[in-house]
Amino acid sequence: MYNFLNLINEKKTFITQTFANLLIQLGITYWVAFKASIGTVNRYGIFGVLALFITQLWIIFSLHETKNLGVQFALFTVFSVISGMFLNFVKDRNYNAVKTAIQVVALVYRDWETNP
C-alpha cells in the first residue's frame, strides 16, 4: 500500500495537468456544442460530416506519434471542437448530461488538489 501511495505522490503533477487539460477540453466541447454557431453540422452535409469524422480519426492516430506537448494540446483542442460539432448535431437539448460530466471532473480535480 505504501508503494502505491508513493507512486501517486510522484505522479501528482502529471495527474493535475491531465485533469486541468480535461476540464479545458470539456469546456471547449461544451461551448462549441451549445453556444457557438460553428457547432451546426447540419449545414455541412454528409461529406462534411464524413470529413470531420476522418479528421478525428487522424488526430487520434497522430497523437500517438507526437511527443511535443504544445502540438498535442492543439490536436486535443481541434478534437474537442469537432466533438462539440458532433454533439450539437445529435443533441436533444438535454444540457444536464454534459453539465454533470463537467461537474464530476471538476469535483475530482478539486478533491485531488485538496487531498493528495
Secondary structure, 3 states (H helix, E strand, C coil): CHHHHHHHHHCHHHHHHHHHHHHHHHHHHHHHHHCCHHHCHHHHHHHHHHHHHHHHHHHHHHHHHCCCHHHHHHHHHHHHHHHHHHHHHHCCCCHHHHHHHHHHHHHHHHHHHHCC
